[in-house]
Amino acid sequence: MRWRIEHAQIVHLDDIARIAHLGILPSMQPSHATSDMRYAEARLGPERLRGAYAWNSMLAAGVAALPMGSDFPVESANPFWGMYAAIARQDPDGQPDGGWRPWEVSSFGDGVK
C-alpha cells in the first residue's frame, strides 16, 4: 500500500519535493481546477496559487503518478470532463483560451499513469 493525499491540488511548493521523496500519491480532481480558476487567486493569493493544480511541477519533481478523480457529486461524474480539464485546463465552454496556468500541463501527457 502507498500513502495517498486526497484533494492535493493546492500545496506549498516545498511540499512538492517532499511528496515525491516520500512516494506519496497526490490525488487530484482536475475539474476542480476549471471550477476554481475564476476565484482561486483572489482566495489563495498569488504566492499560494503557485502550488495550485501544479501537475507538471509534481511530475518534474519526480512524483511517480497523479491519480485523479471526479469528486462526484460535487463535479460531473462524466470522466471525459475530468480528462478534458486535466489536458486542456479549460472549462466545458473552452475557457480560458490556451488553458488556465498552461505551463502546468506541458508534459502532463508523458506522466499519466
C-alpha distances in whole Angstrom, upper triangle without the diagonal:
4,7,9,13,15,18,18,21,24,23,25,25,24,21,20,20,18,15,16,16,13,11,10,11,14,15,18,21,24,26,26,28,31,31,31,33,36,36,33,35,37,35,33,35,35,33,30,31,30,26,26,25,24,22,24,24,20,21,23,22,19,16,14,14,16,14,17,19,22,22,24,27,27,27,28,26,28,25,28,29,25,25,29,28,25,28,31,30,33,34,35,39,38,38,38,40,38,34,33,32,32,31,28,28,30,27,24,25,24,21,20,17
4,6,10,12,16,15,18,20,19,21,22,21,17,17,17,15,12,12,13,10,7,7,7,11,12,16,19,21,24,24,25,28,29,28,30,33,33,30,32,34,32,29,32,32,30,27,27,26,22,23,21,21,19,21,21,17,17,20,18,16,13,11,11,13,12,15,17,21,20,23,26,26,26,27,25,27,24,26,27,23,24,27,26,23,25,29,28,31,31,33,36,35,35,35,37,35,32,30,29,29,28,25,25,27,24,22,23,22,18,17,15
4,7,10,13,12,16,17,16,18,19,18,14,14,15,12,10,11,12,9,7,5,6,9,10,14,17,20,23,22,23,26,27,26,28,31,30,27,29,31,28,26,29,29,27,24,24,24,20,20,19,19,18,20,19,16,17,20,17,16,12,12,12,13,12,15,16,20,19,22,24,24,24,26,25,26,24,27,27,23,24,27,25,22,25,28,27,30,30,32,35,34,34,34,36,34,30,29,27,28,27,23,24,26,24,22,23,23,19,18,16
4,6,10,9,13,15,14,16,18,17,14,13,15,13,9,11,13,10,9,5,4,6,7,10,14,16,19,18,19,23,23,22,24,28,27,24,26,28,25,23,26,26,25,21,22,21,18,17,16,16,15,18,18,14,15,18,17,15,12,12,11,10,9,11,13,16,15,19,21,20,21,23,21,23,21,23,23,19,20,23,22,19,22,25,23,26,27,28,32,31,31,30,33,31,27,25,24,25,25,21,21,24,22,19,21,21,17,16,15
4,7,6,10,11,11,14,15,15,12,12,14,12,9,12,14,12,11,7,6,5,6,9,12,15,17,16,17,20,20,19,21,24,23,20,23,25,22,20,23,23,21,18,18,19,15,14,14,14,14,17,16,13,16,18,16,16,12,13,12,11,10,11,12,15,14,17,19,18,19,21,21,23,20,23,22,18,20,22,20,18,21,24,22,24,25,27,30,29,28,28,31,29,25,23,22,23,23,19,20,23,22,19,22,22,18,17,17
4,5,9,11,12,15,17,18,14,14,17,16,12,15,17,15,14,10,8,6,5,7,9,12,14,13,15,18,17,17,19,22,21,19,21,23,20,19,22,23,22,18,18,19,15,14,13,15,14,18,18,15,17,20,19,18,15,15,13,11,9,9,10,12,10,14,16,15,15,18,17,19,18,20,19,16,18,20,18,16,20,22,20,22,22,24,27,27,26,26,29,27,24,22,21,23,23,19,20,23,22,19,21,22,19,17,17
4,5,8,10,13,15,17,14,14,17,16,13,16,19,17,16,13,11,7,6,5,7,10,12,9,11,14,14,13,16,18,18,15,18,20,17,15,19,20,19,15,15,16,13,11,10,12,13,16,16,14,17,19,19,19,15,17,14,11,10,9,9,11,9,13,15,13,13,16,16,18,17,19,17,14,16,18,15,14,18,20,17,19,19,21,24,24,23,23,26,24,21,18,18,20,20,17,18,21,21,18,20,22,19,17,18
4,6,6,10,12,13,10,10,13,13,10,13,16,15,14,10,9,5,6,6,9,11,13,11,12,15,15,14,16,19,18,15,17,19,17,15,17,18,17,13,13,13,10,9,8,10,10,14,13,11,14,16,15,16,12,14,13,10,10,10,12,13,12,16,18,16,16,19,19,21,19,21,19,15,17,19,16,14,18,19,17,19,20,22,25,24,23,23,25,24,20,18,17,18,18,15,16,19,19,16,19,20,17,16,17
4,6,10,11,14,12,11,14,15,12,14,18,17,16,13,12,8,8,5,7,8,11,8,8,12,12,11,12,15,15,12,14,16,14,12,15,15,15,11,10,11,8,6,5,7,8,12,12,10,13,16,15,16,14,16,14,10,11,10,12,13,12,16,18,15,15,17,18,20,18,19,17,14,15,17,13,12,15,16,13,16,17,20,22,21,20,19,22,20,17,14,13,15,15,12,14,17,17,15,18,19,16,16,17
4,7,9,12,10,10,14,14,13,15,18,18,18,15,14,10,11,9,11,12,14,11,10,13,14,11,12,15,14,10,12,14,12,9,12,12,11,8,7,9,6,4,6,8,11,13,12,12,15,17,16,17,15,18,17,14,15,14,15,16,15,19,20,17,17,20,22,23,21,22,20,17,19,20,16,15,18,19,15,18,19,22,24,23,21,20,23,21,18,15,13,16,16,13,15,18,19,17,21,22,19,19,21
4,6,8,6,7,11,11,10,13,15,15,16,13,13,10,12,11,14,15,17,14,13,17,17,15,16,18,17,13,14,16,14,11,13,13,11,8,9,9,5,6,8,8,11,13,11,10,14,15,13,16,14,17,16,14,16,16,18,19,18,22,23,21,21,24,25,26,24,25,23,20,21,22,19,17,20,21,18,21,22,25,27,26,24,23,25,24,20,17,15,18,17,14,17,19,19,18,21,22,19,20,21
4,5,5,7,10,10,11,13,15,15,17,15,16,13,15,15,17,18,20,18,16,20,20,17,18,20,18,15,14,17,15,11,12,12,9,7,9,8,5,8,11,10,13,15,12,11,15,15,13,16,15,18,18,17,19,19,21,23,22,26,27,24,24,27,28,30,28,29,27,23,24,25,22,20,22,23,20,23,25,28,30,28,26,25,27,25,22,19,16,19,17,15,18,20,21,20,23,24,21,22,23
4,5,6,8,9,10,12,14,15,16,15,16,13,16,16,18,18,21,19,17,20,22,19,18,21,20,16,16,19,17,14,14,12,9,8,10,7,5,9,11,9,12,12,9,9,13,12,10,14,13,17,17,16,19,20,22,24,24,27,29,26,26,29,30,30,28,29,27,24,24,25,22,20,21,23,20,23,25,28,30,28,26,24,26,24,21,18,15,17,15,13,16,18,18,18,22,21,19,21,22
4,6,6,7,9,11,11,13,15,14,16,14,17,18,21,21,24,22,20,24,25,22,22,25,23,20,19,22,20,16,17,16,12,11,13,11,9,12,14,12,14,15,11,11,14,13,11,13,13,17,18,18,20,21,24,26,26,30,31,29,29,31,32,33,31,31,30,27,27,28,25,23,24,26,23,27,28,32,34,32,30,28,30,27,25,22,19,21,18,16,19,21,20,20,24,23,21,22,24
4,5,5,6,9,10,10,12,11,12,11,14,15,18,19,22,20,19,23,24,21,21,25,23,19,19,22,20,16,18,17,14,12,14,12,9,12,13,11,13,14,11,10,13,13,10,12,11,15,16,15,17,19,21,23,23,27,28,26,26,29,29,30,28,29,28,24,25,26,23,21,23,25,22,26,27,30,33,31,29,28,30,27,25,22,19,21,19,16,19,21,20,19,23,22,19,20,21
4,5,5,6,9,10,11,10,11,9,13,13,17,17,20,19,17,21,22,20,20,24,23,19,19,22,21,17,18,17,15,13,13,11,8,11,11,9,10,11,8,6,9,10,7,9,8,12,13,12,15,16,19,22,22,26,28,26,25,27,28,29,26,27,26,22,22,24,21,18,20,22,20,23,25,28,31,29,27,26,27,25,22,20,17,18,16,13,16,17,16,16,19,18,15,17,18
4,5,5,6,9,10,10,12,12,15,17,20,21,24,23,21,25,26,24,24,27,27,23,23,26,24,21,21,20,17,16,17,14,12,14,15,12,13,13,9,8,10,9,6,8,8,12,14,14,17,19,22,25,25,29,31,29,29,31,31,32,29,30,29,25,25,27,24,21,23,25,23,27,29,32,34,32,30,29,30,27,25,23,20,21,18,16,18,19,17,17,20,19,16,18,19
4,5,5,6,8,8,11,11,15,17,20,21,25,23,22,26,27,25,25,29,27,24,24,27,25,21,22,22,18,17,18,16,13,16,16,14,15,15,12,10,13,13,9,10,9,12,14,15,17,19,22,25,25,29,31,29,29,31,31,32,29,31,30,26,26,28,26,23,25,27,25,29,30,33,36,34,32,31,33,30,27,25,22,23,21,18,21,22,20,20,23,21,18,20,20
4,6,5,6,5,7,7,11,13,17,18,22,20,20,23,25,23,24,27,26,22,23,26,24,21,22,22,19,17,18,16,13,14,14,12,12,14,11,8,11,12,9,9,7,10,11,11,13,16,19,22,21,25,27,26,26,28,27,28,26,27,26,23,23,25,23,20,22,25,23,26,28,30,33,31,30,29,31,28,25,23,21,22,20,17,19,20,18,17,20,19,16,17,17
4,6,5,6,8,9,13,15,19,19,23,22,21,25,26,25,25,29,28,25,25,28,27,23,25,23,21,19,20,17,14,16,15,13,12,13,11,7,8,9,6,5,4,7,9,11,14,16,20,23,23,27,29,28,27,29,29,29,26,27,27,23,23,25,23,20,21,24,23,27,29,31,34,32,31,30,31,28,26,24,21,22,19,16,18,19,17,16,18,17,13,15,15
4,6,8,11,12,16,18,22,23,27,26,25,28,30,28,29,32,31,28,28,31,29,26,27,26,23,21,22,20,17,19,19,16,16,16,14,11,12,12,9,8,8,10,13,14,17,20,23,26,26,30,33,31,31,33,32,33,30,31,31,27,27,29,27,24,25,28,27,30,32,35,37,35,35,33,35,32,29,27,25,25,23,20,21,22,20,19,22,20,17,19,18
4,6,9,11,14,17,21,23,26,25,25,28,30,28,29,32,31,28,29,31,29,26,28,27,24,22,23,21,18,20,19,18,17,18,16,13,14,15,12,10,9,10,13,14,16,19,22,25,25,28,31,30,30,31,31,32,29,31,30,27,26,29,27,24,26,29,27,31,32,35,38,36,35,34,36,33,30,29,26,27,25,22,23,24,22,21,23,21,18,19,18
4,7,9,12,15,19,21,24,24,23,27,28,27,28,32,31,27,29,32,29,26,28,28,25,23,23,22,18,19,18,17,15,16,15,12,12,14,11,9,7,7,9,11,13,16,19,23,23,26,29,28,28,29,28,29,26,28,28,24,24,26,25,22,24,27,26,29,31,33,36,34,34,33,34,32,29,27,25,25,23,20,21,22,20,18,20,18,15,16,14
4,6,9,12,16,18,21,20,21,24,25,24,25,29,28,25,26,29,27,24,26,26,23,21,21,20,16,17,16,15,14,16,15,11,12,15,12,11,8,8,9,10,11,14,16,20,19,23,25,24,24,26,25,26,23,26,25,22,22,25,23,20,22,25,24,27,28,30,33,32,31,31,33,30,27,25,24,24,23,19,20,22,20,18,20,19,15,16,14
4,6,9,13,15,18,18,18,21,22,22,23,27,26,23,25,28,26,23,25,25,23,20,20,19,16,16,14,14,12,14,14,10,11,14,13,11,7,7,6,6,7,10,13,16,16,20,22,22,21,23,22,23,20,22,22,18,18,21,19,16,19,22,21,24,25,27,30,29,29,28,30,28,25,23,22,22,21,17,18,20,18,15,17,17,13,13,11
4,6,10,12,15,14,15,18,19,18,19,23,23,19,21,24,22,19,22,22,20,17,17,16,13,12,11,11,10,13,12,9,11,14,12,12,8,9,8,6,7,9,11,14,14,18,20,19,19,20,20,21,18,20,20,16,17,19,17,14,17,20,18,21,22,24,27,26,26,25,27,25,22,20,19,19,19,15,16,18,17,14,17,17,13,13,13
4,7,10,13,12,13,16,17,17,18,22,22,19,21,24,22,20,23,23,22,18,18,18,14,13,11,12,10,14,14,11,13,16,16,15,11,12,9,6,5,5,7,11,11,14,17,16,15,17,16,18,15,17,17,13,14,17,15,13,16,18,17,19,20,22,25,24,24,24,26,24,21,19,19,19,19,16,16,19,18,15,16,17,14,12,12
4,6,9,8,9,12,13,13,15,18,18,16,18,21,19,17,20,20,20,17,15,16,13,10,8,10,9,13,14,12,13,16,16,16,13,14,11,7,7,5,6,9,9,13,15,13,12,14,14,16,13,15,14,10,12,14,12,10,13,15,13,16,16,18,21,21,20,20,23,21,17,16,16,17,17,14,14,17,17,13,16,17,14,13,13
4,6,6,8,10,10,11,13,16,17,15,18,20,18,18,21,21,21,18,16,17,15,12,9,12,11,15,16,15,16,19,20,20,16,17,14,10,9,5,5,6,6,10,12,10,9,11,11,12,11,12,11,7,10,12,9,9,12,14,12,14,13,15,18,18,18,18,21,20,16,15,16,16,18,14,14,18,18,14,16,18,16,14,15
4,5,6,7,9,10,11,14,16,14,17,20,18,18,20,20,21,18,15,16,14,11,8,11,10,13,15,14,15,18,19,19,17,17,14,10,10,7,7,7,9,12,14,12,10,11,12,12,10,11,9,5,7,8,6,5,9,10,8,10,10,12,15,15,15,15,17,16,12,12,13,13,15,12,11,15,15,12,14,16,15,13,15
4,5,5,6,9,10,13,14,13,17,19,18,18,20,21,22,19,16,18,16,13,10,14,13,16,18,18,19,22,23,23,20,21,18,14,13,10,9,7,9,10,12,10,7,8,10,10,10,10,7,5,8,8,5,7,10,11,8,9,8,10,13,13,13,14,16,16,13,12,14,15,17,14,14,17,18,15,17,20,18,16,18
4,5,5,6,8,11,12,10,14,16,14,14,17,18,19,16,14,16,14,11,9,13,13,16,18,17,19,22,22,23,20,21,18,15,14,11,10,8,9,11,12,9,8,10,13,14,13,14,11,9,12,12,8,10,13,13,10,11,10,12,15,15,14,15,18,17,14,12,13,15,17,15,15,19,20,17,19,22,20,18,20
4,5,5,6,9,10,9,12,14,14,13,15,15,17,14,11,13,12,8,6,10,11,14,15,15,17,19,20,21,19,21,18,14,15,12,12,11,12,14,16,13,11,13,15,16,15,15,12,10,12,11,7,8,11,11,7,9,9,12,14,13,12,12,15,14,10,8,10,11,14,11,12,16,17,15,17,20,18,17,19
4,6,5,8,10,10,13,15,15,15,17,17,19,17,14,16,15,12,10,13,14,16,18,18,20,22,23,25,22,24,21,17,17,14,14,12,13,15,16,13,11,12,15,15,14,14,10,9,12,10,6,9,11,10,6,6,5,9,10,10,9,9,12,13,9,8,10,12,15,13,13,17,19,16,18,21,20,19,21
4,6,7,9,9,13,14,13,14,17,18,20,17,14,17,17,13,12,15,16,19,20,21,22,25,26,27,24,26,23,19,19,15,14,12,12,13,14,10,9,11,14,15,15,15,11,11,14,13,9,12,15,13,10,9,7,10,12,12,11,12,15,16,13,11,13,15,18,16,17,20,22,19,21,24,23,22,24
4,6,6,5,9,10,10,11,13,14,16,14,11,14,14,10,10,14,15,18,19,19,22,23,24,26,23,25,23,19,19,16,16,14,14,16,16,12,12,14,17,18,18,18,15,14,16,15,12,13,16,15,11,11,10,13,15,15,13,12,16,17,13,10,12,15,17,15,16,20,22,20,22,25,23,22,24
4,6,5,8,10,10,11,12,12,15,13,10,13,13,10,10,13,15,17,18,19,21,22,23,25,24,26,23,20,20,18,18,16,17,19,19,16,14,17,20,20,20,19,15,15,16,15,11,13,15,13,9,9,9,13,13,13,10,9,13,13,10,7,9,12,15,13,15,18,20,19,21,24,23,22,25
4,6,8,9,10,12,13,13,16,15,12,15,16,13,14,17,19,21,21,23,25,26,27,29,27,29,27,24,24,21,21,19,19,20,20,17,16,18,21,22,22,21,17,17,19,17,14,16,18,16,12,11,10,14,13,14,10,10,14,15,12,10,12,15,18,17,18,21,24,22,25,28,27,26,29
4,6,5,6,9,10,12,14,13,11,14,15,12,14,17,19,21,21,23,25,26,27,29,27,30,28,24,24,22,21,20,19,21,21,17,17,20,23,24,24,24,20,19,22,20,17,18,20,19,15,15,14,17,17,17,14,13,17,18,15,12,14,17,19,18,20,23,25,24,27,29,28,27,30
4,6,5,6,8,9,11,9,7,11,11,9,11,13,16,18,18,19,22,23,23,26,24,26,24,21,22,20,20,19,18,20,21,17,17,20,23,23,23,23,20,18,20,19,16,17,19,18,14,14,14,18,18,18,15,14,17,18,15,11,12,15,17,15,18,21,23,21,24,27,25,25,27
4,5,5,5,6,9,8,6,9,11,10,12,14,17,19,18,20,23,23,23,26,25,28,26,23,24,22,23,22,22,24,25,21,20,23,26,27,26,26,23,21,23,22,18,19,21,19,16,16,17,20,21,20,17,15,18,18,15,12,11,15,16,16,18,21,23,22,26,28,26,27,29
4,6,6,8,11,10,9,13,15,13,15,18,21,23,22,23,26,27,27,30,28,31,29,26,27,25,25,24,23,25,25,21,22,25,28,29,28,28,25,24,26,25,21,22,24,22,19,19,19,22,22,22,18,17,20,21,18,15,15,19,20,19,22,25,27,26,29,31,30,30,32
4,6,9,11,9,9,13,13,12,15,17,20,22,21,22,25,26,26,29,27,30,28,25,25,23,23,22,21,23,23,19,20,23,26,28,27,28,24,23,25,24,21,22,24,23,19,20,19,23,23,23,20,19,22,23,20,16,16,20,21,20,22,25,27,26,29,31,29,29,31
4,7,8,6,6,9,10,9,12,14,18,20,18,19,23,23,23,25,24,27,25,22,23,22,23,22,21,24,24,20,21,24,27,28,27,28,24,23,25,24,20,20,23,22,18,20,20,23,24,24,21,19,22,22,19,15,15,18,19,17,20,23,25,24,27,29,27,27,29
4,6,6,6,9,11,11,14,15,19,20,19,20,24,24,23,26,25,28,27,25,26,25,26,25,24,27,28,24,24,27,30,31,30,30,27,25,27,26,22,22,24,23,20,21,21,25,25,25,21,19,22,22,19,16,15,18,18,18,21,23,25,25,28,30,28,29,31
4,6,5,7,10,10,13,14,17,18,16,19,22,21,21,24,24,27,26,24,26,24,26,26,25,28,29,25,25,28,30,31,30,30,27,25,26,25,21,21,23,22,18,20,21,25,25,24,20,18,20,20,18,14,12,16,16,15,19,21,23,23,26,28,26,27,30
4,5,6,8,10,13,13,17,17,15,17,20,19,19,22,22,25,25,23,25,24,26,26,26,29,30,26,26,29,31,32,31,31,28,26,27,26,23,22,24,23,20,22,23,27,28,26,23,21,23,22,20,16,14,17,16,16,19,21,23,23,26,27,26,27,29
4,5,6,7,11,11,15,16,14,15,19,19,18,21,20,23,23,20,22,21,23,23,22,26,27,23,23,26,28,29,28,28,26,23,24,24,21,20,22,22,19,21,22,25,26,25,22,21,23,22,19,16,14,17,16,15,18,20,22,21,25,26,24,25,27
4,5,5,8,9,13,14,13,14,18,18,18,21,19,23,22,19,21,19,21,21,21,24,25,22,21,24,26,27,25,25,23,20,22,21,18,17,19,19,15,17,18,22,23,22,19,17,19,18,15,12,10,13,13,12,15,18,20,19,22,24,22,23,25
4,6,9,8,11,12,10,12,15,15,15,18,17,21,20,18,20,20,22,23,23,26,27,24,23,26,28,28,26,26,24,21,22,22,18,17,18,18,15,18,20,24,25,23,20,18,20,18,16,12,9,12,11,10,14,16,17,17,21,22,20,21,24
4,7,6,9,11,8,9,13,13,13,15,14,18,17,15,17,17,19,20,20,24,25,22,22,24,26,26,24,25,23,20,20,21,17,16,18,18,15,18,20,23,25,23,21,19,21,20,17,14,11,13,12,10,13,16,17,16,19,20,18,19,21
4,5,9,11,10,11,14,15,15,17,15,18,17,14,16,15,16,17,17,20,22,19,18,21,22,23,21,22,19,16,18,18,14,13,15,16,13,15,16,20,22,20,18,17,19,18,14,11,9,12,12,9,12,15,16,15,19,20,18,18,20
4,6,9,9,9,12,14,14,16,14,16,14,11,13,11,13,14,15,18,20,17,16,18,20,20,18,18,16,13,14,14,11,9,12,13,10,13,14,18,20,18,16,15,18,16,12,10,9,10,11,7,9,13,14,12,15,17,15,15,17
4,6,5,6,9,10,11,13,11,14,13,11,13,13,16,17,18,21,24,21,20,22,23,23,20,20,19,16,16,16,13,11,13,14,11,15,17,20,22,20,19,17,19,16,13,11,9,10,9,5,8,11,11,10,14,15,13,14,16
4,5,5,6,9,10,11,9,11,10,8,11,11,14,16,17,21,23,21,19,21,21,21,18,18,17,14,13,14,12,9,10,12,11,15,17,20,22,20,19,18,19,16,13,12,10,10,9,5,6,9,9,7,10,11,9,10,13
4,5,5,6,9,10,10,12,11,10,13,14,17,19,21,24,27,25,23,24,24,24,21,20,19,16,15,16,14,11,11,13,12,16,19,22,23,21,20,19,19,16,14,13,10,9,7,4,5,7,6,6,10,10,9,11,14
4,6,5,6,9,9,12,12,11,15,16,19,21,22,26,28,26,24,26,26,26,23,23,22,19,18,19,17,14,15,16,15,18,21,24,26,23,22,21,21,18,16,15,12,12,9,6,9,10,9,10,13,13,11,13,16
4,5,5,7,5,9,9,8,12,13,17,19,20,24,26,25,23,25,25,25,22,22,22,18,18,19,17,14,15,17,16,20,22,25,27,25,24,23,24,21,18,17,14,14,12,9,11,12,11,10,13,12,10,12,13
4,5,5,5,7,8,8,12,14,17,20,22,25,28,26,25,26,25,25,22,22,22,18,17,19,17,14,14,17,16,20,23,25,27,25,24,23,24,21,19,18,15,14,12,10,10,10,8,8,10,9,7,9,11
4,5,7,10,11,12,16,17,21,24,25,29,31,29,28,29,29,28,25,25,25,22,20,21,20,16,16,19,18,22,25,27,29,26,26,24,25,21,19,19,16,15,12,10,11,10,9,10,12,11,9,13,15
4,6,9,11,12,16,18,21,24,25,29,31,30,28,30,30,30,27,27,26,23,22,24,22,18,19,21,20,24,27,30,32,29,28,27,27,24,22,21,18,17,14,12,14,14,12,13,16,14,12,14,16
4,6,9,11,14,17,21,24,25,28,31,30,28,30,29,29,26,26,26,23,21,23,22,18,19,22,21,25,28,30,32,30,30,28,29,26,24,23,20,19,17,14,15,15,12,13,15,12,10,13,13
4,6,7,11,14,17,20,21,25,28,26,25,27,26,26,23,24,24,20,19,21,20,16,18,21,20,24,26,28,31,28,28,27,28,25,23,22,19,19,17,14,14,15,13,12,14,12,9,11,11
4,7,10,13,17,20,22,25,28,27,26,26,25,25,22,23,24,20,19,21,21,17,18,21,21,25,27,29,31,29,29,29,30,27,24,24,22,21,19,16,16,17,14,12,13,12,8,9,8
4,6,9,13,17,18,21,24,24,22,23,22,22,18,19,20,16,15,18,17,14,15,19,18,22,24,25,28,26,27,26,27,25,22,21,20,19,18,15,14,16,13,11,12,11,7,7,6
4,6,10,13,15,18,21,20,18,19,18,19,15,17,17,13,12,15,14,11,13,16,15,19,20,22,25,23,24,23,25,22,19,18,17,17,16,13,12,15,13,10,11,11,8,7,7
4,7,11,12,15,18,18,16,17,16,16,13,15,15,12,12,15,14,11,14,17,16,19,20,21,25,24,24,24,26,24,21,20,20,19,19,16,15,18,16,12,13,14,11,8,8
4,7,9,12,15,14,13,13,12,13,10,12,12,8,9,12,11,9,12,15,14,16,17,18,21,21,21,22,23,22,18,18,18,18,19,15,14,17,16,12,13,15,12,10,10
4,6,8,11,11,10,10,9,10,8,11,11,7,9,12,11,10,14,16,15,17,16,17,20,20,21,22,24,23,20,19,20,20,21,18,17,20,19,16,16,18,16,13,13
4,5,8,8,6,7,6,8,7,10,9,6,9,12,10,11,14,16,14,15,14,14,18,18,19,20,23,22,19,18,20,20,22,19,18,22,21,18,18,21,19,16,16
4,6,6,6,8,8,11,10,13,12,10,13,15,13,14,17,19,17,17,16,17,20,21,21,22,25,25,21,20,21,22,24,21,20,24,24,20,21,24,21,19,19
3,5,5,6,5,9,10,13,12,11,14,16,15,16,19,20,19,19,16,16,20,21,22,23,26,26,23,22,24,25,27,24,23,27,27,23,24,26,24,21,21
4,5,7,7,11,12,15,13,13,17,18,17,18,21,22,20,20,17,17,20,22,22,24,27,28,24,23,25,26,29,26,25,29,29,26,26,29,27,24,24
4,7,9,12,13,15,13,12,16,17,15,17,20,20,18,18,15,15,18,20,20,21,25,25,22,20,22,24,26,23,23,27,28,24,25,28,26,23,24
4,6,9,10,12,9,9,13,13,12,14,17,17,15,14,12,12,15,17,17,19,22,22,19,18,20,21,24,21,21,24,25,21,23,26,24,21,22
4,5,8,9,7,8,12,12,12,14,16,17,16,15,12,11,14,16,17,19,22,22,19,19,22,22,25,22,21,25,25,22,22,25,24,21,22
4,6,9,8,8,11,13,13,15,17,18,17,17,15,14,17,19,20,22,24,25,22,22,24,24,26,24,22,25,25,22,22,25,23,20,20
4,5,6,7,9,10,12,13,15,16,16,15,14,12,15,17,19,21,23,23,20,21,23,23,25,23,21,24,24,20,20,23,22,18,19
4,5,5,6,9,10,11,12,14,14,15,14,13,16,17,19,20,22,21,19,19,21,21,23,20,18,21,21,17,16,19,18,15,15
4,5,5,6,8,10,10,12,13,13,12,10,14,14,16,18,19,19,16,18,20,19,21,19,17,19,19,16,15,18,18,15,16
4,5,5,6,9,10,10,10,10,8,7,11,11,13,15,17,17,14,15,18,17,20,18,16,19,19,16,16,20,19,16,18
4,5,5,6,9,10,10,10,10,10,14,13,15,16,18,17,14,14,16,16,18,16,14,17,17,14,14,17,16,13,15
4,5,5,6,8,9,10,11,11,14,13,15,16,17,16,13,15,16,15,17,15,12,15,15,11,11,14,14,11,13
4,5,5,6,7,7,8,8,11,10,12,13,14,13,11,12,15,13,16,14,12,14,15,12,12,16,16,13,16
4,6,5,5,5,6,8,11,10,10,11,13,12,9,10,12,11,14,12,10,14,15,12,13,16,16,14,16
4,6,6,8,10,12,15,13,13,14,15,13,10,10,11,10,12,10,8,11,11,8,9,13,12,10,13
4,6,8,11,12,14,12,13,13,13,11,9,11,12,9,11,10,7,9,10,7,8,11,12,10,14
4,5,8,10,11,8,9,10,10,8,6,8,10,8,11,10,8,10,12,10,11,14,15,14,17
4,7,10,11,9,8,8,9,8,5,5,8,7,10,9,8,11,13,11,13,16,16,15,18
4,7,7,5,5,6,8,8,5,6,10,9,13,12,11,14,16,15,16,19,19,18,21
4,5,5,5,7,10,11,9,9,13,13,17,16,15,18,20,17,18,22,22,20,23
4,5,7,10,12,13,11,13,16,16,20,19,17,20,22,19,20,23,23,21,24
4,6,8,10,12,11,13,17,16,20,20,19,21,23,21,22,26,26,24,27
4,6,7,9,8,10,14,13,17,17,16,18,20,19,19,23,23,22,25
3,5,8,7,8,12,12,16,16,15,17,20,19,20,24,24,23,26
4,6,5,6,10,10,14,14,14,16,19,18,20,23,24,23,26
4,5,8,11,10,13,15,14,15,19,18,19,22,24,23,27
4,7,9,7,10,12,11,12,15,15,16,19,20,20,24
4,6,5,9,10,9,11,14,13,15,18,19,18,22
4,5,9,9,9,12,15,14,16,19,19,19,22
4,6,6,8,10,13,13,16,18,18,18,22
4,5,6,7,10,10,13,15,16,16,20
4,5,5,9,10,13,14,14,16,20
4,6,8,8,11,13,12,13,17
4,6,5,8,10,10,11,15
4,6,8,9,10,12,16
4,6,6,7,9,13
4,5,5,6,10
4,6,6,9
4,6,9
4,6
4
